[in-house]
Amino acid sequence: MAYFNPFQLFILSVLAIHVNTALPSSCTNHSSLVSPALTKFSTSLYQATSKAVGKYDNVIVSPSSIALVLAITLVGARGNTTKQIKQALHMMDETDATISCTIGAFNRNIKSNGVNLKSMNRVLVSDDFRLTEAFRSTVQNQFDVLAENVNFSLPSTLEAINKQIEKSTNGKIKDLIPSGSLGASTKMILTNAIYFKGNWLKAFDSSRSRIRPFYVGHQLKMMPTKMMASRSYFRRAFIKEADAQALELLYSGSQFSMIIILPNRYNGLARIESLLSSKLLSLIDSKLSKTLIDVVIPKFKFESSPDVKRVLRNVGIIDLFNADADLSGISGSKELYVSDAYHRAFIEVNEKGTEAAAVTAFRFVARSFRPTPFIPKFVADHPFLFIVRDRRSQEILFMGRFCKPEKH
């Protein structure tokens, strides 16, 4: 039986979006693969996440963040570990090189038209740990990340990493890596970060915001909630197939938007979640049409930390988290696997717009007002699903559900 020297590798992800960078010519022919594949990954990831938390818990995840971390991990994966990651990403028929090229370039190519996007990518390597040249160069060329040597035994290293993440997310994600997690056994940390702040193209008038009822849970408990209101032209869709309706709220610049999927029944969110798929999202997109409408939606702010290790296992990535993992492309050794994974995301929606951030970490070890009756209305006074996306590329930056307001 082989002897496993215990060592650790964290992969952190606070989704990074590089702006104003063109797709490399070698990736151009494959870029059309990324959007449908990542949409499928996003919906399956969200479904697994929603099942891993309480039925009425608020949820937010960043599929793009987790996908990018998996793509970087894929560079060093081999054998069945590679197969499971590619299957989860819905890119089984593509080469590893195509996946890293397109996902890396896809994220670099997102332009921050009209919104504030901040990004951070880092690879931190222990002084006594050697990366393979192939892994080092691919991560640098495809994901624009340079490896930095650090001493993980120093307490100041953990503090510096967490502070950098906090800074990259405008203070929204703090202390991602728990105290005492790093040490001599830690060999590498990969970090990828996103901070998103977008103002609505059509801001809500705060003078119209009111405390209104929001109905929660099977018993439809009424919770007083600050609700925003607006009468304007928005894109709306009725989705008979899901017994729901959808509303698109544009951010300044019109490239990014939030889509709210509201069940027609107060307890209908579980049905929408069960039907969630790339096909359903495409159907919603095709049915959205502009109309004059009274919109009432809650202000909300929350943080979510789902068990991403459990979630990824539920979408089929098994070997990565046990001694069967083959990550020999990272260092030349097979004695490496992910022992822990972390994901934390934050979102705030108010009259001005949306602020959001996300972080993922993998730890590797060796072995209102009253609308008139004549104006259609969209009143989100019960649990709903939301998506923040890039309308141009269809990439889903954040996906979640709002089920439970803060108490007033």
JOGIHU-V903904 format. One record per pair of residues at least 4 apart in sequence whose ideal C-beta (glycine too) atoms are under 8 Angstrom apart, sorted by the first residue. I is the first residue (numbers start at 0). J is the second residue. Records with the same first field share a line. If there is no record, write none. Layout:
I: J ; J
This chain:
1: 334 ; 366
3: 322 ; 334 ; 365 ; 366
4: 334 ; 365
5: 184 ; 364 ; 365 ; 366
6: 128 ; 184 ; 185 ; 186 ; 334 ; 335 ; 364 ; 365
7: 181 ; 182 ; 184 ; 185 ; 186 ; 338 ; 362 ; 363 ; 364
8: 185 ; 186 ; 187 ; 188 ; 329 ; 335 ; 337 ; 361 ; 362 ; 363 ; 364
9: 176 ; 180 ; 181 ; 185 ; 187 ; 188 ; 189 ; 339 ; 360 ; 361 ; 362 ; 363
10: 68 ; 71 ; 72 ; 187 ; 188 ; 189 ; 190 ; 337 ; 359 ; 360 ; 361 ; 363
11: 68 ; 160 ; 164 ; 175 ; 176 ; 188 ; 189 ; 190 ; 191 ; 341 ; 358 ; 359 ; 360 ; 361
12: 61 ; 64 ; 65 ; 67 ; 68 ; 189 ; 190 ; 191 ; 192 ; 342 ; 357 ; 358 ; 359 ; 360
13: 64 ; 119 ; 164 ; 167 ; 168 ; 172 ; 175 ; 190 ; 191 ; 192 ; 193 ; 194 ; 356 ; 357 ; 358 ; 359
14: 61 ; 63 ; 64 ; 67 ; 106 ; 118 ; 191 ; 192 ; 193 ; 357 ; 359 ; 396
15: 67 ; 106 ; 118 ; 119 ; 120 ; 191 ; 192 ; 193
16: 63 ; 106 ; 107 ; 109 ; 111 ; 116 ; 118 ; 193 ; 396
17: 106 ; 107 ; 108 ; 109 ; 118 ; 120 ; 143
18: 109 ; 110 ; 111 ; 116 ; 118
19: 110 ; 111
20: 104 ; 107 ; 108
21: 108
22: 26 ; 27 ; 30 ; 104 ; 105 ; 107 ; 108
23: 27 ; 100 ; 104
25: 100
26: 30 ; 97 ; 100 ; 101 ; 104 ; 105
29: 33 ; 93 ; 97 ; 100 ; 101
30: 101 ; 104 ; 105 ; 108
31: 35
32: 36 ; 90 ; 93 ; 97 ; 101
33: 37 ; 101 ; 102 ; 105 ; 392 ; 394
34: 38 ; 392 ; 393 ; 394
35: 39 ; 89 ; 277
36: 40 ; 88 ; 89 ; 90
37: 41 ; 62 ; 63 ; 66 ; 88 ; 89 ; 102 ; 105 ; 394 ; 395
38: 42 ; 277 ; 280 ; 393 ; 395
39: 43 ; 89 ; 276 ; 277
40: 44 ; 62 ; 66 ; 87 ; 88 ; 89 ; 314
41: 45 ; 62 ; 63 ; 66 ; 395 ; 398
42: 46 ; 275 ; 276 ; 277 ; 279 ; 280 ; 398
43: 47 ; 87 ; 89 ; 314
44: 48 ; 60 ; 62 ; 65 ; 310 ; 314 ; 398
45: 49 ; 58 ; 60 ; 62 ; 272 ; 275 ; 398 ; 399
46: 50 ; 272 ; 273 ; 275
47: 51 ; 310 ; 311 ; 313 ; 314
48: 52 ; 58 ; 60 ; 305 ; 307 ; 310
49: 58 ; 272 ; 400
50: 313
51: 305 ; 306 ; 309 ; 310 ; 313
52: 56 ; 58 ; 303 ; 305
54: 269
55: 215 ; 216 ; 382 ; 402 ; 403
56: 303 ; 402 ; 403
57: 299 ; 301 ; 303 ; 399 ; 400 ; 401 ; 402 ; 403
58: 303 ; 305 ; 399 ; 400 ; 402
59: 301 ; 302 ; 303 ; 344 ; 345 ; 346 ; 355 ; 357 ; 397 ; 398 ; 399
60: 65 ; 303 ; 305 ; 307 ; 342 ; 344 ; 357 ; 397 ; 398 ; 399
61: 65 ; 193 ; 342 ; 344 ; 357 ; 359 ; 396 ; 397 ; 398
62: 66 ; 395 ; 396 ; 397 ; 398
63: 67 ; 106 ; 193 ; 394 ; 395 ; 396
64: 68 ; 191 ; 193 ; 342 ; 344 ; 357 ; 358 ; 359
65: 69 ; 307 ; 311 ; 342 ; 359
66: 70 ; 88 ; 102
67: 71 ; 102 ; 103 ; 106 ; 142 ; 191
68: 72 ; 189 ; 191 ; 359 ; 361
69: 73 ; 84 ; 87 ; 88 ; 316
70: 74 ; 88 ; 98 ; 99 ; 102 ; 103 ; 142
71: 99 ; 138 ; 142 ; 144 ; 189 ; 191
72: 76 ; 84 ; 189 ; 319 ; 326 ; 361
73: 81 ; 84 ; 85 ; 88 ; 95 ; 98 ; 99
74: 95 ; 99 ; 134 ; 137 ; 138 ; 141 ; 328 ; 329
75: 131 ; 134 ; 326 ; 327 ; 328 ; 329 ; 330
76: 80 ; 81 ; 84 ; 95 ; 319 ; 324 ; 325 ; 326 ; 328
77: 81 ; 325 ; 326 ; 327 ; 328
78: 82 ; 325
79: 83 ; 318 ; 323 ; 325
80: 84 ; 318 ; 319 ; 323 ; 324 ; 325 ; 326
81: 85 ; 95 ; 325
82: 86 ; 91
83: 87 ; 315 ; 316 ; 317 ; 318 ; 319
84: 88 ; 316 ; 319
85: 90 ; 91 ; 93 ; 95 ; 98
86: 91 ; 315
87: 311 ; 314 ; 315 ; 316
88: 98
90: 97 ; 98
93: 97 ; 98 ; 101
94: 98
95: 99
96: 100
97: 101
98: 102
99: 103 ; 137 ; 141 ; 142
100: 104 ; 141
101: 105
102: 106
103: 107 ; 141 ; 142 ; 143
104: 108 ; 141
105: 109 ; 392 ; 394
107: 143
108: 392
109: 116 ; 389 ; 392 ; 394
110: 254 ; 391
111: 115 ; 116
112: 252 ; 253 ; 254 ; 255
113: 197 ; 198 ; 200 ; 250 ; 251 ; 252 ; 253 ; 254 ; 255
114: 195 ; 196 ; 197 ; 198 ; 250 ; 251 ; 252 ; 254 ; 255
115: 194 ; 195 ; 196 ; 197
116: 193 ; 194 ; 195
117: 167 ; 168 ; 169 ; 192 ; 193 ; 194
118: 167 ; 192 ; 193 ; 194
119: 163 ; 164 ; 167 ; 190 ; 191 ; 192
120: 142 ; 143 ; 144 ; 190 ; 191 ; 192
121: 144 ; 147 ; 163 ; 188 ; 189 ; 190
122: 138 ; 144 ; 145 ; 146 ; 147 ; 187 ; 188 ; 189 ; 190
123: 146 ; 147 ; 148 ; 149 ; 151 ; 156 ; 160 ; 187 ; 188 ; 189 ; 190
124: 128 ; 130 ; 146 ; 147 ; 148 ; 149 ; 186 ; 187
125: 148 ; 149 ; 150 ; 151 ; 185 ; 186 ; 187
126: 148 ; 149 ; 150
127: 186
128: 186 ; 187 ; 330
129: 330 ; 331
130: 134 ; 135 ; 146 ; 187 ; 329 ; 330
131: 135 ; 328 ; 329 ; 330 ; 331
132: 136
133: 137 ; 328
134: 138 ; 328 ; 329 ; 330
135: 139 ; 146
136: 140
137: 141
138: 142 ; 144 ; 146 ; 189
139: 143 ; 144 ; 145 ; 146
144: 189
149: 153 ; 156
150: 156
151: 156 ; 157 ; 181 ; 182 ; 183 ; 185 ; 186 ; 188
152: 156 ; 181 ; 182 ; 183
154: 158
155: 159
156: 160 ; 181
157: 161 ; 176 ; 178 ; 180 ; 181
158: 162
159: 163
160: 164 ; 176 ; 188 ; 190
161: 165 ; 173 ; 174 ; 175 ; 176
162: 166
163: 167 ; 190
164: 168 ; 172 ; 173 ; 175 ; 190 ; 192 ; 358
165: 170 ; 171 ; 172 ; 173 ; 174
166: 170
167: 192 ; 194
168: 172 ; 192 ; 193 ; 194 ; 345 ; 356 ; 357 ; 358
169: 194 ; 196 ; 354 ; 356
171: 194 ; 345 ; 354 ; 355 ; 356
172: 343 ; 344 ; 345 ; 356 ; 357 ; 358
174: 178
175: 341 ; 343 ; 358 ; 360
176: 180 ; 181 ; 341 ; 360
180: 185 ; 362
181: 185
184: 364
186: 330 ; 335 ; 363
187: 329 ; 363
189: 361
191: 359
192: 356 ; 358
193: 355 ; 356 ; 357 ; 396
194: 355 ; 356
195: 255 ; 353 ; 354 ; 355 ; 356 ; 387 ; 396 ; 397
196: 352 ; 353 ; 354 ; 355
197: 250 ; 251 ; 255 ; 352 ; 353
198: 202 ; 250 ; 251 ; 351 ; 352
199: 203 ; 248 ; 249 ; 250 ; 251 ; 350 ; 351 ; 352
200: 248 ; 249 ; 250 ; 251 ; 252 ; 253
201: 229 ; 231 ; 233 ; 248 ; 249
202: 350 ; 351 ; 352
203: 207 ; 208 ; 227 ; 228 ; 229 ; 349 ; 350 ; 351
204: 208 ; 228 ; 229 ; 350
205: 227 ; 350
207: 227 ; 228 ; 229 ; 367 ; 368
208: 225 ; 226 ; 227 ; 228 ; 298 ; 350 ; 367
209: 225 ; 226 ; 228 ; 367 ; 368
210: 223 ; 224 ; 225 ; 226 ; 407
211: 223 ; 224 ; 225 ; 226 ; 295 ; 367 ; 380
212: 221 ; 222 ; 223 ; 224 ; 380
213: 221 ; 222 ; 223 ; 224 ; 226 ; 297 ; 380 ; 381 ; 404
214: 219 ; 220 ; 221 ; 222 ; 265 ; 380 ; 381
215: 219 ; 220 ; 221 ; 222 ; 381 ; 382 ; 402 ; 403 ; 404
216: 220
217: 266
219: 265 ; 266 ; 381
222: 403 ; 404 ; 406 ; 407
223: 407
224: 297 ; 298 ; 380 ; 404 ; 407
225: 297 ; 298 ; 407
226: 295 ; 296 ; 297 ; 298 ; 367 ; 380
227: 295 ; 296 ; 297 ; 298 ; 349 ; 350 ; 367
228: 293 ; 294 ; 295 ; 367 ; 368
229: 293 ; 294
230: 291 ; 292 ; 293 ; 294 ; 370 ; 374
231: 291 ; 292 ; 294
232: 289 ; 290 ; 291 ; 292
233: 246 ; 247 ; 248 ; 289 ; 290 ; 292 ; 294 ; 377
234: 246 ; 247 ; 287 ; 288 ; 289 ; 290
235: 244 ; 245 ; 246 ; 247 ; 287 ; 288 ; 289 ; 290 ; 292 ; 375 ; 377
236: 244 ; 245 ; 246 ; 283 ; 286 ; 287 ; 288
237: 244 ; 286
238: 242 ; 243 ; 244 ; 245 ; 260 ; 279 ; 282 ; 283 ; 286
240: 274 ; 279 ; 282
241: 260 ; 262 ; 270 ; 271 ; 274 ; 279
242: 262 ; 263 ; 264 ; 267 ; 270 ; 271
243: 260 ; 261 ; 262 ; 263 ; 267 ; 271
244: 260 ; 261 ; 263 ; 377
245: 258 ; 259 ; 260 ; 261 ; 283 ; 286 ; 287
246: 258 ; 259 ; 261 ; 292 ; 294 ; 377 ; 379
247: 256 ; 257 ; 258 ; 287
248: 256 ; 257 ; 258 ; 259 ; 294
249: 253 ; 255 ; 256
250: 254 ; 255 ; 256 ; 257 ; 352 ; 353
251: 352
253: 390
254: 389 ; 390 ; 391
255: 387 ; 388 ; 389 ; 390 ; 396
256: 387 ; 388 ; 390
257: 348 ; 353 ; 385 ; 386 ; 387 ; 388
258: 283 ; 385 ; 386 ; 388
259: 296 ; 377 ; 379 ; 383 ; 384 ; 385
260: 271 ; 283 ; 383 ; 384 ; 385 ; 386
261: 377 ; 379 ; 381 ; 383
262: 266 ; 267 ; 268 ; 270 ; 271 ; 381 ; 382 ; 383
263: 267
264: 270
265: 381
266: 381
267: 271
268: 272 ; 381 ; 382 ; 383 ; 384 ; 400 ; 402
269: 273
270: 274
271: 275 ; 384
272: 384 ; 400
274: 279
275: 279 ; 280 ; 384
276: 280
277: 281
278: 282
279: 283
280: 284 ; 386
281: 285
282: 286
283: 287
290: 375
291: 374 ; 375
292: 374 ; 375 ; 376 ; 377
293: 368 ; 370 ; 371 ; 374 ; 375 ; 376 ; 377 ; 378
294: 376 ; 377
295: 367 ; 370 ; 376 ; 377 ; 378 ; 379 ; 380
296: 348 ; 377 ; 379
297: 348 ; 379 ; 380 ; 401 ; 404
298: 348 ; 349 ; 350
299: 346 ; 347 ; 348 ; 401 ; 404 ; 405
300: 346 ; 347 ; 348 ; 349 ; 405
301: 345 ; 346 ; 401 ; 405
302: 343 ; 344 ; 345
303: 343 ; 344 ; 345 ; 399
304: 341 ; 342 ; 343 ; 344
305: 309 ; 310 ; 342
306: 310 ; 340
307: 311 ; 340 ; 341 ; 342 ; 359
308: 312 ; 320 ; 337 ; 339 ; 340
309: 313
310: 314 ; 342
311: 316 ; 319 ; 320 ; 340
312: 316 ; 317 ; 320
316: 320
317: 321 ; 323
318: 323 ; 324 ; 325 ; 336
319: 324 ; 326 ; 336 ; 337
320: 324 ; 336 ; 337 ; 338 ; 340
321: 336
322: 336 ; 366
323: 336
324: 333 ; 335 ; 336 ; 337
325: 333
326: 330 ; 333 ; 335 ; 336 ; 363
327: 331 ; 332 ; 333 ; 335
329: 335
330: 335
332: 365
334: 365 ; 366
335: 363 ; 364 ; 365
336: 363 ; 364 ; 365 ; 366
337: 361 ; 362 ; 363 ; 364
338: 362 ; 363 ; 364
339: 360 ; 361 ; 362
340: 359 ; 360 ; 361 ; 362
341: 358 ; 359 ; 360 ; 361 ; 362
342: 357 ; 358 ; 359 ; 360
343: 357 ; 358 ; 359
344: 355 ; 356 ; 357 ; 358 ; 397 ; 399
345: 354 ; 355 ; 356 ; 357
346: 353 ; 354 ; 355 ; 397 ; 399
347: 353 ; 354 ; 355
348: 352 ; 353
353: 387
355: 387 ; 396 ; 397
357: 397
370: 374 ; 376
379: 383
382: 400 ; 401 ; 402
383: 400 ; 401
384: 398 ; 399 ; 400
385: 397 ; 398 ; 399 ; 400 ; 401
386: 395 ; 397 ; 398
387: 395 ; 396 ; 397 ; 398
388: 393 ; 394 ; 395 ; 396
389: 393 ; 394 ; 396
